[in-house]
């Protein structure tokens, strides 16, 4: 990232942070998990669906021939059971949002540190280039003042 920031056109920190938030796989995964939990919470209703099943039930009588009887199973709707599940899923979604926010804060700190370091390196390179040019200009001026065999060239060099 530092090399890209140094080589690229000047960037703003807000642009870097926006790009990070839009493309970070960790943040995208956290957001997808939160969205899935919210969808699951929305899909739960207030009542359980009633369930009825009929089937044979064998009861063993200890080595003798088992008794077979018909059995009727029923689940009665229970108010509140599914809404409690919806509330639990909503809490998990809130936890996923909190995890995403924590990850985002950590990534923002790291990205800001990298950005400032890259800005420092870019400025150091620009300053170094200016200093190199100043030294070259001083060499050219000194060479222009130098005359072979004359004693005054030492003063010009100094």
N, C-alpha and C positions, 0 to 999 in steps of 0.2 A: 504494500500500500504506500509506503514512503517513497519508493522509486516512482510509482505512478503519479503521486502528488507532485514530486519534484519535476518530472518530465512533462506533466500536463499543463494546460492553461491554469491560471490562478483559480482556485476553488474557494467557496465559502464553507465555513464549518457547518452551517445549516444544510447545505447541499449534501455534504458528506454524511451527516446524520440521517437525512431523509433517505438517501440511497441505502444506507445500512439498515434502516428500519424496513424498507420495502423488500430487501433481498436476503436478509439473514435467515438461513435455514432453521435455526433454533427458534427465532421469533415466529416464523411462519408455522412451525410445528406446534408451538404453544398456542397460537391463535386457532389453528385447526382443531386442536383438542378441546379448547374452550367452546368453539362453535358446535362441535359434535355433542358435547355435554348439554349445551343449551337446547339443541334440537331434540335430544333424548328427553329432557325435562319437559319440553312442550308437548311431546307425544304421550305423556302419561295423563290419564284422566282421573276424575275424582272417585269413580266407582270401579271396582273389579268387575270383569265380565263374568256372568254366571257360567258354571261349567257342570255338566251332568254326564256321567258315564255309566254304562251298564255292561256287566261282564260276569263270567263264571268265577267263583271263588272256591278253591279246594281247601278243605280243612282236614289235616291228617289226624287220625285217631290212634296213633301209636302202633303201627304195623297192620292194623286192620284196613279194610278198604276205606279210602278217604270219602268224606262226604262232600258232594259238589252242590253248591247252591248259587243262585243268582245274587249278584251284589249290585247295589245302586250307589254310586258315589256322586256327591254333589258339593260344589263350592258355592257358598252363598256370598253375594256381593257384600263387601265390608267397607263402609264409608271411611275415608281417610287413609287407607293403606297406600293407594296409588298417589295421593297427594303428598304423603310423606316421602315417597320415592322421588317425586318431582322436586320436593324441597331439598332432598339430599343431593340430587343431580345439580340443582342450581347452586348449592354450596360448593360442590366440586368444580363447577364452572367458574365460580368466583375465585377459588383457589388457583385454578389454571390461569386466570387473568392476573392474579397476584404474582404467580411465578413468571409470567411473561413480562410484567412490569419490572420485576427484580432483574431479570436477564437484560432487559432493555437498558436499565440504569447502568449495569456493569459494562455493556457494550458501548454506551455513550461515553463513559469515562475513558475506556480504552481507546476509542476512536478519537476523542478529543486530545488525548496524550499523543497519539500518532500524528494527528493533524498539526499540533503545535510543534512537534519535533520536525516534521517535514517542512513546515513554514520556516523554522529556524535554519534548517539545512539549506533550503532554497535561498534565504537571505544571506547565509554565509557564503554560498557559491557566488552570488551576485557581488558581494563585497570583495571576495577573493579576485574575481575577474577585474574589478575596478582597481584593486591594488596592483595586479599584474600589469595592467595598462599604464598605471602611474610609473612603475619601475621601468617599463619599456620606453616611455616618453622621457624619463630622466636620463636613460642611457643614450637616447638619440640626441638630446640637448648637450650632454657631456661630450659625445663624439663630435658634434658640430663645433664645439669650442676648442677641441684638441688640435693643436698644430705641432707637427713633429719638429723637434729641436728647440722649441721655445720653452722657457722656464715657467711661463704663466699658466700653462695648462694644469699644473698641480692645484692652483687656486680654484680653477673652474671645477675640477673634480671634487675638491673638498666642498 
